[in-house]
Amino acid sequence: MSNSASSQVNQADQKPPPPDPTCEDLKKKNTEQRDQVARNLRAREDELNQEERLTLEKAEGTRMTFSSIFSTIPGAGGTMTACSSGCAQACSPNELQVGGTSEMKMGLKKDIRESTDPAYDDAKDKAGVLCDSSYVHPGGGKGAHAEPKLLNQLSNDSPDSPMRGGKILLSIDWRFNKGGKQDSSGMPCQSCYKMLCHAAKKCDIKVFICDKDGNEQPFPEDCENPTSYSDLSTRVDGYPQPGRNPQ
Ligand SMILES: [Zn+2]
């Protein structure tokens, strides 16, 4: 083999891995998936049932969140997208994550989460996500928001991962109505914020949230402090309360 041939082989071997996804890449995934759900439903507009009709309305309007994550948690790395709507997920089953098990999504009532009775250990273990299955979502559906679905899925897909350490970058596309106007935000809701605070504080995961300009905003160090939510919102959306329209 000539010298030049061998150096070509070496160069091919040393091809750098693809770069980590950026906020721009994750935002694009959210937009593509939202458009895809709307397109799939529009394609059979005449045969939609009531739930699907409402899902189409939400996908094209407000009250539906798409979130994408890039994770470097050891043993649970990767990029994925989830949607707050189960009906939307059923529309794009290959692209959108189910969001872990139904126990994880359902969560548990506060008195059970806080009880030390070993009778609940099994239920807590089944519903638990993140490090040592230590976080259980509140009962009533908040564990099925888009961001919990991503962490549920990572926990469920990676039973051998400690779900501890590494970094997560989240791009959130939350759309809602405020004062009769449509608004959007890159913020997690207060409940999902609590889960991310647990990930940061108890599981040593470095958490970053994409802001409106496509920059990575570090999660507040003092996320247990009640004022820290509005500090993050100011950095992510430009206002102390989630939303990007003038307040
Ligand atoms: Zn939420």
Boltz pocket constraint, residues with backbone or C-beta under 6 A from the ligand:
constraints:
  - pocket:
      binder: B
      contacts: [[A, 142], [A, 145], [A, 146], [A, 147], [A, 188], [A, 189], [A, 190], [A, 191], [A, 192], [A, 193]]
      max_distance: 6.0
